[in-house]
């Protein structure tokens, strides 16, 4: 199993599990909440077939990576990403983040700059700033995030069952764009999160990335579904595209938050064209 050590908690190293396949120009795909690197299955297959080298990894607390009880903030997540990039000596790299992983993309670029990065992608991202504040009146009340965290803390197994209903817009798409079996696989991945990650990650979603986005100086693809019930498009995708100079903005009609699975053909076509 391939891992990179990114820290230490007491006597235990903090290791990130990663996979590295294919050849050609490298692409790192960074997963969202509550998934893992396997959630990129349909994109990985398409990118490999098109001749890309594809690297995926599980964020700390997720999947096959270590399950520490701290480090759930975007400065740490960006440092973890940098450790992987450094270990693999990656250059001419594209970094693509889904959902909360848009934060890794933004904070990495804001903190470390674009050296070695050729392109960036944000899919259904939590950027630029989701929290309602005096200078962000369109944002979401803090009580909403508190409620989500409380639900994940009280009974994360039941919480993820409910969360995935709006993640995939199951009332509309179950049996059409997603099967019962694929939904079960998503629930299994969600419940593999550590209890700490399940709760603490929620409050990272309203990190302020506005300054980070303004520092992005590479070609950037922003994609968002217009039926996203988890991260509303009006305060996320549309605004991110406005803040990133020269960004290409794609609205996926009927796309839920989990559109990398439900609308994979369109996502893949856009990614392949962008990365070509």
C-alpha positions as CSV (number, residue, x, y, z in Angstrom):
1,X,0.0,0.0,0.0
2,X,1.4,3.4,-1.0
3,X,1.5,6.1,1.7
4,X,3.1,9.4,2.5
5,X,3.8,10.4,6.1
6,X,2.5,13.9,6.8
7,X,2.7,14.1,10.6
8,X,2.7,12.4,13.9
9,X,0.0,12.0,16.7
10,X,1.6,10.8,19.9
11,X,3.2,7.4,19.0
12,X,1.4,7.0,15.7
13,X,2.5,8.4,12.3
14,X,-0.1,10.1,10.2
15,X,0.0,8.5,6.7
16,X,-2.0,9.3,3.6
17,X,-3.0,6.5,1.3
18,X,-2.6,7.2,-2.4
19,X,-2.8,5.6,-5.7
20,X,-0.6,6.5,-8.8
21,X,-1.6,5.1,-12.2
22,X,-0.9,5.8,-15.8
23,X,1.6,8.0,-17.6
24,X,1.6,11.4,-19.3
25,X,0.9,14.7,-17.6
26,X,-0.1,14.2,-14.0
27,X,-3.5,15.0,-12.5
28,X,-4.3,14.9,-8.8
29,X,-8.0,14.3,-8.0
30,X,-9.0,15.3,-4.5
31,X,-12.2,13.9,-3.0
32,X,-14.9,15.5,-1.0
33,X,-17.0,14.8,2.1
34,X,-18.1,12.1,2.9
35,X,-16.3,10.1,0.2
36,X,-12.8,8.9,-0.4
37,X,-10.5,8.7,-3.4
38,X,-12.6,5.9,-4.8
39,X,-15.4,8.4,-5.5
40,X,-13.4,9.5,-8.6
41,X,-13.8,6.1,-10.1
42,X,-15.5,7.3,-13.3
43,X,-13.1,10.2,-13.8
44,X,-10.0,8.1,-13.2
45,X,-11.1,5.6,-15.8
46,X,-11.7,8.3,-18.4
47,X,-8.5,10.2,-17.6
48,X,-6.3,7.0,-17.8
49,X,-7.9,6.1,-21.1
50,X,-7.0,9.5,-22.4
51,X,-3.4,9.1,-21.5
52,X,-3.1,11.0,-18.2
53,X,-1.2,10.0,-15.1
54,X,-3.8,10.0,-12.4
55,X,-3.0,10.3,-8.6
56,X,-5.8,10.0,-6.0
57,X,-5.5,10.0,-2.2
58,X,-7.6,9.8,0.9
59,X,-7.6,12.9,3.1
60,X,-6.5,12.4,6.7
61,X,-9.4,10.8,8.6
62,X,-10.9,9.3,5.4
63,X,-10.7,6.0,3.6
64,X,-7.5,4.1,4.1
65,X,-5.5,7.0,5.5
66,X,-4.7,7.5,9.1
67,X,-7.4,8.6,11.5
68,X,-5.9,11.3,13.7
69,X,-8.1,13.4,16.0
70,X,-6.6,16.8,14.8
71,X,-5.4,18.6,11.8
72,X,-8.8,19.1,10.2
73,X,-8.2,22.6,8.8
74,X,-7.2,23.8,5.3
75,X,-3.7,24.9,6.2
76,X,-3.0,21.4,7.3
77,X,-4.9,19.8,4.3
78,X,-2.9,22.0,1.9
79,X,0.4,21.0,3.7
80,X,-0.7,17.3,3.3
81,X,-1.2,17.8,-0.4
82,X,2.2,19.5,-0.7
83,X,3.8,16.6,1.0
84,X,2.4,14.2,-1.6
85,X,3.4,16.4,-4.5
86,X,6.9,16.7,-3.1
87,X,7.2,13.0,-2.5
88,X,6.2,12.2,-6.0
89,X,8.3,15.1,-7.4
90,X,5.3,16.2,-9.6
91,X,5.6,19.1,-12.0
92,X,3.4,20.3,-14.9
93,X,0.6,19.2,-12.6
94,X,-3.2,19.7,-12.7
95,X,-5.0,19.7,-9.3
96,X,-8.8,19.1,-9.3
97,X,-10.8,19.3,-6.1
98,X,-14.4,18.2,-5.6
99,X,-16.7,19.8,-2.9
100,X,-14.6,20.5,0.2
101,X,-11.5,19.7,-1.7
102,X,-12.0,22.9,-3.6
103,X,-10.6,24.3,-0.4
104,X,-7.4,22.2,-0.8
105,X,-7.0,23.6,-4.3
106,X,-7.6,27.2,-3.2
107,X,-5.5,27.1,0.0
108,X,-2.7,25.3,-1.8
109,X,-2.5,28.0,-4.5
110,X,-2.9,30.8,-1.9
111,X,-0.2,29.5,0.4
112,X,2.3,27.9,-2.0
113,X,1.7,29.6,-5.3
114,X,1.5,28.0,-8.7
115,X,5.0,26.7,-9.2
116,X,4.7,23.3,-10.9
117,X,1.0,23.7,-11.3
118,X,-0.3,24.1,-14.9
119,X,-4.1,23.9,-14.3
120,X,-6.7,23.8,-11.5
121,X,-10.2,22.6,-11.2
122,X,-13.1,23.2,-8.8
123,X,-16.1,20.9,-9.0
124,X,-19.1,21.6,-6.8
125,X,-16.8,23.5,-4.5
126,X,-17.3,25.1,-1.1
127,X,-15.3,28.2,-2.3
128,X,-15.2,31.1,-2.0
129,X,-17.0,31.6,1.3
130,X,-20.1,29.9,2.5
131,X,-20.7,31.6,5.9
132,X,-23.1,34.4,6.3
133,X,-21.2,37.5,7.6
134,X,-21.5,41.3,7.4
135,X,-19.4,41.3,4.3
136,X,-21.0,38.1,2.9
137,X,-24.8,38.6,3.5
138,X,-25.7,35.9,0.9
139,X,-24.0,33.2,2.9
140,X,-25.4,30.4,5.1
141,X,-26.1,30.9,8.8
142,X,-23.6,29.3,11.2
143,X,-26.5,27.5,12.8
144,X,-26.9,25.3,9.7
145,X,-23.3,24.1,10.0
146,X,-23.8,23.6,13.7
147,X,-26.8,21.4,13.0
148,X,-24.9,19.3,10.5
149,X,-22.0,18.8,12.9
150,X,-24.5,17.9,15.7
151,X,-26.2,15.3,13.5
152,X,-22.9,13.7,12.6
153,X,-21.8,13.7,16.2
154,X,-25.1,12.2,17.5
155,X,-25.4,9.2,15.1
156,X,-23.2,9.5,12.0
157,X,-24.6,6.3,10.5
158,X,-28.1,7.7,10.5
159,X,-26.8,11.1,9.6
160,X,-25.1,9.9,6.4
161,X,-28.2,8.1,5.3
162,X,-30.1,11.4,5.4
163,X,-27.2,13.4,4.0
164,X,-26.8,11.3,0.9
165,X,-30.5,11.9,0.0
166,X,-29.7,15.5,-0.9
167,X,-26.1,14.7,-2.0
168,X,-27.5,12.8,-4.9
169,X,-31.1,14.2,-5.1
170,X,-32.4,10.7,-4.6
171,X,-36.0,11.7,-4.9
172,X,-35.3,12.6,-8.6
173,X,-32.3,10.5,-9.6
174,X,-32.4,7.2,-7.7
175,X,-32.8,4.3,-10.2
176,X,-32.1,6.7,-13.1
177,X,-28.6,8.3,-12.6
178,X,-27.6,6.3,-9.5
179,X,-28.4,2.7,-8.4
180,X,-29.2,1.4,-5.0
181,X,-25.9,-0.4,-5.0
182,X,-23.9,2.7,-5.8
183,X,-25.7,4.5,-3.1
184,X,-24.8,1.7,-0.6
185,X,-21.2,2.0,-1.7
186,X,-21.3,5.8,-0.9
187,X,-22.8,5.1,2.5
188,X,-20.1,2.5,3.2
189,X,-17.4,5.0,2.2
190,X,-19.0,7.7,4.4
191,X,-19.1,5.5,7.5
192,X,-15.5,4.7,7.0
193,X,-14.6,8.3,8.0
194,X,-13.3,8.6,11.6
195,X,-15.8,10.1,14.1
196,X,-13.4,13.1,14.4
197,X,-13.3,13.7,10.6
198,X,-17.1,13.3,10.4
199,X,-17.7,16.2,12.8
200,X,-14.7,18.4,12.5
201,X,-14.7,18.7,8.7
202,X,-18.1,20.3,8.7
203,X,-16.8,23.6,10.1
204,X,-14.0,23.7,7.6
205,X,-16.6,24.2,4.9
206,X,-17.1,27.8,5.8
207,X,-13.5,28.8,5.6
208,X,-12.9,32.1,3.8
209,X,-11.1,31.4,0.6
210,X,-11.7,34.7,-1.1
211,X,-8.1,35.8,-0.9
212,X,-6.8,32.4,-2.0
213,X,-8.9,32.4,-5.1
214,X,-7.6,35.8,-6.1
215,X,-4.1,34.4,-6.1
216,X,-4.9,31.6,-8.6
217,X,-3.0,32.5,-11.8
218,X,-3.3,29.3,-13.8
219,X,-6.1,28.2,-16.2
220,X,-9.0,27.1,-14.0
221,X,-12.2,25.1,-14.6
222,X,-15.1,25.7,-12.3
223,X,-18.1,23.4,-12.6
224,X,-21.3,23.3,-10.5
225,X,-24.7,21.6,-10.7
226,X,-27.7,23.9,-10.8
227,X,-29.6,21.5,-8.6
228,X,-27.0,21.2,-5.9
229,X,-28.8,21.0,-2.5
230,X,-25.6,20.7,-0.4
231,X,-23.6,23.7,-1.7
232,X,-25.9,26.2,-3.4
233,X,-24.6,27.3,-6.8
234,X,-25.4,31.0,-6.4
235,X,-23.0,31.5,-3.5
236,X,-20.3,29.0,-4.6
237,X,-19.7,28.1,-8.2
238,X,-20.9,31.4,-9.7
239,X,-18.9,33.5,-7.3
240,X,-15.8,31.3,-7.5
241,X,-15.7,31.7,-11.3
242,X,-16.0,35.5,-10.9
243,X,-13.1,35.7,-8.5
244,X,-10.7,33.6,-10.5
245,X,-9.2,35.5,-13.3
246,X,-10.1,33.9,-16.7
247,X,-11.8,30.9,-15.2
248,X,-14.0,28.7,-17.4
249,X,-17.4,28.3,-15.8
250,X,-19.6,25.3,-16.6
251,X,-23.1,24.9,-15.2
252,X,-24.3,21.3,-15.2
253,X,-28.0,21.2,-15.8
254,X,-29.8,19.1,-13.3
255,X,-26.6,18.3,-11.6
256,X,-26.8,17.4,-7.8
257,X,-23.8,17.8,-5.5
258,X,-22.7,14.2,-6.3
259,X,-22.7,14.9,-10.0
260,X,-19.3,13.3,-10.5
261,X,-21.2,10.0,-10.4
262,X,-24.7,11.0,-11.7
263,X,-23.5,13.2,-14.5
264,X,-20.1,11.5,-15.1
265,X,-20.2,11.7,-18.9
266,X,-20.6,15.5,-18.9
267,X,-18.0,16.0,-16.1
268,X,-15.5,13.7,-17.9
269,X,-16.0,15.5,-21.3
270,X,-15.4,18.9,-19.7
271,X,-12.4,17.6,-17.8
272,X,-10.8,16.0,-20.8
273,X,-11.3,19.0,-23.0
274,X,-9.9,21.3,-20.2
275,X,-6.8,19.1,-19.6
276,X,-6.0,18.4,-23.2
